[in-house]
Amino acid sequence: MSTVTRIDTNFLRGEFCGVFVVNQNNSFSIVEVGSTLSVPPILSYLEKNKISKESVRNIFITHVHLDHSGGAGLLLKELPNATIYTQAAGVTHIVDPHAKLVPGAVEVYGKEVFDADYPGIIGCDANRVKAMNENDVVDGFKFFEAPGHAFHHGMFFLEELGYLFSGDALGFGFKEMNLCPLLCTSPTQFDSKAWLQTVQKMETLPIKVIQPTHFEPLTDVKGVLESCKRQLVVYENLIQTNDTQEDLKKHYIEAITEELNRYGSKSVEKAYEMIIGDINVAGLWYRVQKRLQKKK
């Protein structure tokens, strides 16, 4: 039977960003890549566990945000037989991250933070980066389009184990929040309606484990999906009913407080810090601004 091992890359902090090594009869796949800073821990894991670089066949990336894909070029150089698979719209960004992806990240994070967290990003050989479309299967990993967090987001379902690698599509999994799966609504592609359809699609799958990239596996599958649906309805309502960023932030904090309470988590301030709440508010505010512009 296949096995899944999580590597804590210690990106930004411990137990924040995972990379996953799947062993299928000594043929290996890696799910997610993380930042460039995540590549040394991946290679260290392979070496310590006597996994040859040549035995890694696949690298699956849920979406091209740099905490998931930034190290793709560096890792691919080290794994001579590996092919990267991702959603079709993400392929060009992984092949040439400096065309749009890197400049966009610098604009969001600022150059100082970007240089500290994502140093040395390089592109990939286009012949080794492949698109996956809905229901495509590679070595038992079934791909599902999963827009909402980002339009180019996908998820990979390892049917043998009932294991869904969800990226950022089904919330975070932090122990400090009692595994309350708060969603990441970062700018600029948050789309509550598309995201709701993504969640509803997952309800049709025989999922046993949801594995977010950030961080713990989630086994209360029904509870996670219900939480995601609740949040999406609330966040869309916030977009439609708040005209100032101050009001939006206030009501966002009220909304996540209510969801955290459902999971018995009272440390709202800590949760807001862990999920980088200001970025999530910014994603909702971007949608508010779009709504207000339409009214003019």
Secondary structure as GFF3:
##gff-version 3
##sequence-region A 1 296
A	DSSP	beta_strand	3	8	.	.	.	ID=ss1
A	DSSP	beta_strand	18	24	.	.	.	ID=ss2
A	DSSP	beta_strand	27	31	.	.	.	ID=ss3
A	DSSP	three_ten_helix	36	38	.	.	.	ID=ss4
A	DSSP	alpha_helix	39	48	.	.	.	ID=ss5
A	DSSP	three_ten_helix	53	55	.	.	.	ID=ss6
A	DSSP	beta_strand	56	60	.	.	.	ID=ss7
A	DSSP	alpha_helix	66	69	.	.	.	ID=ss8
A	DSSP	alpha_helix	72	78	.	.	.	ID=ss9
A	DSSP	beta_strand	83	87	.	.	.	ID=ss10
A	DSSP	three_ten_helix	88	90	.	.	.	ID=ss11
A	DSSP	alpha_helix	91	95	.	.	.	ID=ss12
A	DSSP	alpha_helix	101	109	.	.	.	ID=ss13
A	DSSP	alpha_helix	111	117	.	.	.	ID=ss14
A	DSSP	three_ten_helix	126	128	.	.	.	ID=ss15
A	DSSP	beta_strand	129	132	.	.	.	ID=ss16
A	DSSP	beta_strand	137	138	.	.	.	ID=ss17
A	DSSP	beta_strand	141	145	.	.	.	ID=ss18
A	DSSP	beta_strand	154	158	.	.	.	ID=ss19
A	DSSP	beta_strand	163	167	.	.	.	ID=ss20
A	DSSP	three_ten_helix	175	177	.	.	.	ID=ss21
A	DSSP	alpha_helix	192	202	.	.	.	ID=ss22
A	DSSP	beta_strand	209	212	.	.	.	ID=ss23
A	DSSP	alpha_helix	221	241	.	.	.	ID=ss24
A	DSSP	alpha_helix	245	262	.	.	.	ID=ss25
A	DSSP	alpha_helix	268	274	.	.	.	ID=ss26
A	DSSP	alpha_helix	277	295	.	.	.	ID=ss27
###
